[in-house]
Structure formats: C-alpha cells, structure tokens
Amino acid sequence: MSPLFRRSAPRERLVTLIRKPGCHLCDDAQVVVEKVCGDLGVPWEGKDITQDARLHDQYWEQIPVVLVDGKQHTFWRVNEERLRKALTD
C-alpha cells in the first residue's frame, strides 16, 4: 500500500487533573474532564497536591491544573470546548 494511504496509529493521550480535597473549582474541573474524556475515550488520572510535595510546590497557586500529555493545558477553570479541541487536534 502506498504510504499516502496508510493511516498512522492513533496517538495515546492522557489527561491529568491536579487537585486537592475540598476545592470546589477542582470538583467543577473534574466534571468537565470526566465528560470530555468519557466522550472521546481518553484516559484521565487525578493527582492530589496534598500527597505529592513536588506537585504542591509547582502548582499550589493554580489548582485545579489540567495537563494534556504531561504539558500544562489550563488552570483554575476548564473550558470543555478548548479541552476537547486539544484532545482531537
């Protein structure tokens, strides 16, 4: 088959939500992450800054923080359309 017609393998994606307990913005962000990732079949994970000193030092002023494939995508408020676009581009 010609290389022009070969499809590349789908890229594995991972969304990480960095949060802390009792954070209402974190709860709101999780709802959006769960919806978008569920719709697109993208795995996601949650990380708690109170359990990881490195994450606490790096992100404590910005939580919730969303990483896409390990790179910061957004913080504080998660926009559903923007996250969906980042995962489908």
C-alpha positions in Angstrom: 0.0 0.0 0.0 1.2 3.4 -0.8 2.5 5.5 2.2 0.0 8.2 1.2 -2.9 5.9 2.1 -1.6 4.4 5.3 -3.1 5.7 8.4 -0.9 6.5 11.3 -1.7 4.8 14.6 -3.8 6.9 16.9 -1.8 8.8 19.4 -2.2 7.7 23.0 -3.5 10.7 25.1 -3.6 11.2 28.8 -5.3 14.0 30.8 -4.1 14.6 34.3 -6.2 16.7 36.8 -4.1 18.1 39.6 -6.3 19.0 42.5 -6.8 19.0 46.3 -9.6 17.9 48.6 -12.3 20.4 49.4 -11.6 22.6 46.3 -14.9 23.5 44.6 -13.1 24.6 41.4 -11.4 21.2 41.4 -14.8 19.5 41.6 -16.1 21.6 38.7 -12.9 20.8 36.7 -13.3 17.1 37.3 -16.9 17.1 35.9 -15.6 18.7 32.6 -12.6 16.3 32.4 -14.8 13.2 33.0 -17.3 14.3 30.4 -14.8 15.2 27.7 -12.5 12.2 28.3 -15.5 9.9 28.5 -16.9 11.2 25.2 -13.6 10.8 23.5 -12.4 7.6 25.1 -9.3 9.3 26.5 -7.9 8.1 29.8 -7.5 10.5 32.7 -6.0 10.5 36.1 -6.3 12.6 39.2 -3.4 13.7 41.4 -3.7 15.2 44.8 -1.2 18.0 45.6 -1.5 17.2 49.3 0.0 13.8 48.6 2.9 15.0 46.4 5.4 17.6 47.5 6.7 18.3 44.0 3.2 18.9 42.6 2.4 21.0 45.6 5.4 23.2 45.1 4.8 23.6 41.4 1.0 24.1 41.3 -0.4 25.1 44.7 -1.4 28.6 43.4 -3.0 27.4 40.2 -5.2 24.4 41.2 -7.0 22.9 39.6 -4.5 22.3 36.8 -5.1 20.2 33.8 -2.2 18.6 31.9 -2.6 17.0 28.5 0.1 14.5 27.7 2.2 15.9 30.6 2.0 19.5 29.4 0.0 22.2 31.2 -3.2 22.8 29.3 -5.1 25.1 31.7 -5.6 26.1 35.3 -8.4 27.3 37.6 -11.3 26.9 35.1 -11.6 24.2 32.5 -13.3 25.1 29.2 -14.9 22.0 27.7 -14.6 23.1 24.1 -10.9 24.0 24.5 -10.1 20.7 26.2 -12.0 18.7 23.5 -10.1 20.6 20.8 -6.7 19.9 22.4 -7.5 16.2 22.5 -8.7 15.9 18.9 -6.1 18.0 17.1 
